Amino acid sequence: MNEYIDIFNDKYEYLGTSTKKEAHAKGEWHRVFTCIIVDPQDETIVLQKKTPNRYNFERPDYLDISVGGHYKAGEAIEDGVREIKEELGIEVSYDKLVPLGIRQTVVTLASNYINKEFQHIHLLEYKAPLDSYQLSGDEVSGVVKVPVSQGIDLLTGKINNIEAKGIFFLNNKEIEKKLNLSIEDFVPNYLKTDQIFLRLFIAAEKYFKKNYESNLFW
């Protein structure tokens, strides 16, 4: 079934609708919901791993932002909160999120998959162990808790590896794993240009210190 999304010009002016597949093939501007989930109890940020073979092009099993997904045609910004439920099984209202601003970004992942996005970025404080996350397995294969301070040191080149723990959905059951992470484990295009991964980790650190402002990071 075709999924329709709203499309825009590069000034974020509405143009109409398109199927998601066509929008990526033609490189049309569209909106996405993005959210980082942080736990102030152990000062960690949650990253996800996508289920393998979800795309029609080769994409290694990188660590990705906590939650991300397309807005459907006609949806309001607040409606993007459904992605948290769909991907991680967490039901939360939009007023629990901290909006961090809009990031305009372009990346070509394959000849027929061009991402031109207005990313509406949010932060969600969620105090819970990883085994409380409900992974469907068809979209997200695992979640990993990364210590924010160590993550910043890794992303700035001060250290080469960090220890982390994750929960993975394998053979219809969840399995806990200990991981040794390096910079190669992160989505490469999130490490370049505006260094979105580093900026999100810094946003989390500022949040823990209660020293953040909406729209400060973009």
N, C-alpha and C positions, 0 to 999 in steps of 0.2 A: 504494500500500500504506500502511495506517495505521501510524504509528510511535507506540508507547506510551511514556509517561513516568510517573514517580512524581509524585504530587501530595501537598501538605501543607497544614496550616493556617498562619496567620501566626506561630505559635510554633515552626515547623519540626517539627511532629509529623506523622508519616506518616498519610495518609488512604486511599491506594489508588493506582490507576492511571487514566490517561485518555489519549486520543490527544493528540498535540501540538496539532493544530488545535483540538480542543475546549477544551483547557486555555487557549489564548490567547483563544478566543471568549468563554469564561465568566470569564476572569480568575482562574484557579486557580494557587496557588503551586506552583512547581516549581524544580528545580535546574539550574544551568548551569555549565559549565567555562569559565573565563576565564584567559588567559595573556598576559602581556607578554613579548616577546622582546627582549633587550638585547644589544648587542655592546660589551664594555668596550674593545676595540681602538680604536674611533673614538667611543666614548661616545654611541651612538645607540640609539634605540628603533625597532622595526619596527612599522609600522601597515599594515593591509590595506585594500583597497577591494573591496567585494562586487561580484559580477557583476550587472550591471543586470537588472531585471525578475525578481529572485528572489522578490519578495513580491507578494501580491495587493492591495497598495496602493502609492501613489506614494511613493518614497523616493529622494531625491537621492543622488548618488554621493559620500557622505562618506568621510573617513578614519575607520577603525574600529580597535578594539583588535586586537592582533596575531592572537589566536585566540579564538574563542568558539563554544560549541555546547551543545546540550542533552544531559543524561545520559539514556540509555535506561532504561526500567523495569528495576529490579533491579541496575543497575550500581553499583559502589563508586566512591568519589571518585577513586581512583587510575585507574580506567578512562577517565576523561575525557582522558587523555593521547593517546588515539587521534585526538582532534580536530586535534592538531598535524600528524599524518601526513596526515589527510584533507584539510586545508585548505592546508598549505604543503609537504607532501612531506618533512617532517623526522621521522625515526624516533628516538625518545628514550624512555628509561625514566622512570618517575615519580620515582625517587629523584634525578634530575638537576634537578628543579624545586624552587623555594623557595616554600612556601605563604605567602601574605600575608594570609590571613584570609577571612572571608565577608562579603559586602555584600548587604544586603536592600534591594531596590529595586522601585519600581512606576512604570510609565510606560504611558500609552495612546497607541499609535502610529496606531491606526485604530479605528473602531467595533467591528470584529470581531477586533482584535489588541491584547490587553491583556497586557503583560509584568508578571507578578508573580514575581520571581526571587530565589532565594538563589544569588548568584554566588560560586563557590569560585575565588578569585583566586590566581594563581601567577605566578612570574617564572622565565624560562628564559634562562640565559646561552648564547648561540650565536654563536661567532666564525666568520662566514662572509660572503662577498659575496652580494649579492642574486641574482645569476645562478645561485647554487647552489640556490635555492628552486625546488621543482617545483610549479607552479600547475596545478590541473586545468582552470581556466577556467570550469567550471560553477558554482562556488561563490565563488571568489576571483579577481578579475580583475587584481589587482596588489598589490605590496608596496612600501612607501616607507620609507626610512631617514631619521629625523628626529633631528638633534642635540639631545640632552636639554637642555642648558643654554639653547639658543636656544628650544626648545619651551616651557620654563618662562617665559622672558621674553615669549613670544608669548601664552601662556595667562594671564599676569598683567597684560597690557596694556602692558608696557614697550616692546615693538616691535610693528610692524604686519604684518611679513612675514618669512619665512625661506626660504632656499634648501634644497631637498632633492632627492634623486634616487630614482627608482623603477624597477621592472621591471613591465611590463604584458603580459598575455596577450591578444594581438590577432591575429585571422586565423590561429589555430593556431600562432603563434610568439611568443616573448618579445621585447619591445622596451624598450630603456632610455629613460627620459625624465628631463629636469631640470624641477623644479617650483618654482613660487613660491607658497608657502602663506600663507594668512591664517586668521584665526579662523573664517571662514565655511566652511572646508574640513572642519571637525571636526563629528562628530555633535552636534547642538545640545543634546540632553538630557543628554549627558555633560559639558557645560560648566556646567550649572545645579545647583541644590540642593547636593549634597555635592562638586561639582567633581571627579568621578572621574578625568577625564583629567589634570588638574593633579596630583592625588594620585598617580597612577601614574607620571607623569614625575618627581615628587619621590622616589618609591620607587626608581626607576631611578638617580637621582642619588645617593641614599644607598647603594645597592648598589655603585656604582662607588667610593664612598669607604669601603666596608666598614663602614658605619655604619647598619645596618638591623636591625630586629627583626621576626620573624613576628608577625602580628596587630597591628602598630603603626598601621596606616593606616586601620582601619575602626572 
